[in-house]
């Protein structure tokens, strides 16, 4: 039996895979939507910071 997927981790994975934030699969306004968006922004922000440093 597998546990329910973690929306935060799904958002992080989506950002690493280059999936845009608009692709959030959860209903807008739900807790899962907010968690997914937070995870996505965390990774996307780190990626952008690294790119701006010229890495």
VEXGUMAR-874332 format. One record per residue: x, y, z of N, C-alpha, C, CB in turn; residue in three letters. Coordinates in pm, whole numbers, padded with zeros to 5 digits, always signed. Atoms other than C-alpha are relative to their C-alpha. Glycine has a CB too. Layout:
BEGIN
XYZXYZXYZXYZALA;...
//
This chain:
BEGIN
+00084-00118+00000+00000+00000+00000+00088+00125+00000-00095+00000+00122UNK;-00079-00122+00008+00141+00336-00102-00076+00115+00064+00035+00034-00147UNK;+00067-00116-00061+00070+00652+00092-00045+00099-00106+00093+00070+00101UNK;+00044-00104+00093-00112+00942-00069+00119+00088-00038-00115+00087+00064UNK;-00112-00086+00039+00124+01160-00269-00003+00132+00075-00002+00026-00152UNK;-00013-00126-00072+00251+01469-00091-00003+00115-00102+00133+00004+00084UNK;+00009-00109+00098+00138+01780-00285+00124+00090-00002-00123+00085+00029UNK;-00120-00084-00006+00442+01977-00164+00113-00064-00081+00045+00020+00148UNK;-00104+00071+00074+00680+01711-00299-00033-00007-00149+00019-00140+00056UNK;+00040+00000+00141+00479+01690-00622+00032+00134-00065-00150-00032-00013UNK;-00031-00133+00052+00519+02065-00668+00149+00020-00021-00052+00107+00093UNK;-00145-00008+00014+00893+02043-00607+00046-00077-00123+00070-00055+00127UNK;-00037+00084+00114+00925+01761-00860-00040+00067-00132-00065-00139+00012UNK;+00047-00067+00121+00719+01953-01116+00093+00113-00039-00142+00053+00019UNK;-00091-00111+00030+00947+02255-01089+00133-00052-00053+00023+00086+00126UNK;-00126+00057+00049+01257+02039-01132-00014-00052-00143+00046-00114+00093UNK;+00025+00052+00134+01098+01889-01444-00040+00109-00099-00108-00106+00005UNK;+00031-00112+00088+01023+02234-01585-00149+00018-00027+00070-00018-00129UNK;+00145-00013+00016+00646+02205-01546-00042+00135+00060-00078-00119+00069UNK;+00037-00132-00051+00491+02553-01509-00096-00006+00118-00062+00082-00112UNK;+00086-00007-00118+00311+02657-01191-00147-00007-00037+00028+00127+00079UNK;+00139+00002+00044-00010+02694-01393-00054-00142-00016-00013+00074-00132UNK;+00040+00140+00017-00015+02314-01426-00039-00066+00132+00112-00079-00066UNK;+00039+00053-00132-00106+02274-01057-00128-00082-00017-00021+00117+00105UNK;+00115+00087+00025-00344+01975-01064-00112+00008+00104+00046-00140-00009UNK;+00098-00005-00109-00530+02062-00744-00095+00118-00016+00070+00008+00134UNK;+00102-00105+00008-00845+02273-00709+00050+00127+00067-00133-00047+00065UNK;-00042-00129-00052-00766+02640-00662-00074+00028+00131-00028+00113-00104UNK;+00058-00030-00130-00823+02741-00301+00009-00115+00099-00143+00038-00016UNK;-00011+00114-00091-00763+02394-00160+00136+00000+00069-00022-00133-00076UNK;-00127+00010-00072-00492+02311+00091+00106-00067-00088-00018-00081+00131UNK;-00094+00069+00088-00333+02073-00161+00055+00094-00107-00068-00121-00066UNK;-00043-00098+00101-00321+02352-00422+00107+00091+00059-00120+00084-00052UNK;-00095-00088-00065-00141+02578-00177+00133-00071+00028-00058+00054+00131UNK;-00122+00077-00027+00107+02305-00077+00078-00024-00128-00034-00133+00067UNK;-00065+00025+00128+00181+02217-00440+00070+00128-00047-00103-00048-00107UNK;-00055-00128+00044+00235+02586-00524+00122+00039+00082-00107+00109+00009UNK;-00113-00033-00087+00466+02634-00225+00122-00084-00036-00037-00021+00146UNK;-00110+00088+00039+00678+02333-00321+00057+00041-00134-00046-00144-00007UNK;-00045-00042+00133+00694+02450-00683+00081+00128+00010-00120+00020-00095UNK;-00070-00128-00011+00795+02802-00587+00135-00015+00069-00086+00101+00076UNK;-00127+00023-00071+01065+02677-00348+00107-00045-00099-00018-00106+00112UNK;-00099+00052+00094+01240+02481-00623+00022+00096-00115-00044-00137-00053UNK;-00014-00093+00112+01169+02725-00905+00082+00122+00040-00139+00044-00051UNK;-00077-00114-00049+01308+03010-00696+00148-00032+00012-00053+00047+00134UNK;-00140+00042-00013+01626+02816-00624+00064-00015-00138+00009-00133+00078UNK;-00051+00016+00137+01666+02731-00994+00028+00137-00061-00102-00079-00087UNK;-00019-00135+00054+01620+03096-01093+00120+00069+00064-00125+00083+00021UNK;-00113-00061-00070+01871+03209-00829+00131-00055-00056-00009-00026+00152UNK;-00122+00059+00056+02130+02965-00964+00027+00048-00140-00010-00151+00001UNK;-00019-00048+00136+02070+03076-01321+00047+00145-00002-00129-00014-00079UNK;-00039-00140-00002+02107+03443-01229+00144+00018+00046-00092+00080+00089UNK;-00140-00004-00044+02444+03364-01069+00094-00044-00112+00020-00088+00123UNK;-00083+00043+00112+02564+03231-01402+00046-00144+00013+00119+00090-00015UNK;-00039+00139-00017+02585+02870-01289-00043-00084-00116-00058-00057+00127UNK;
//
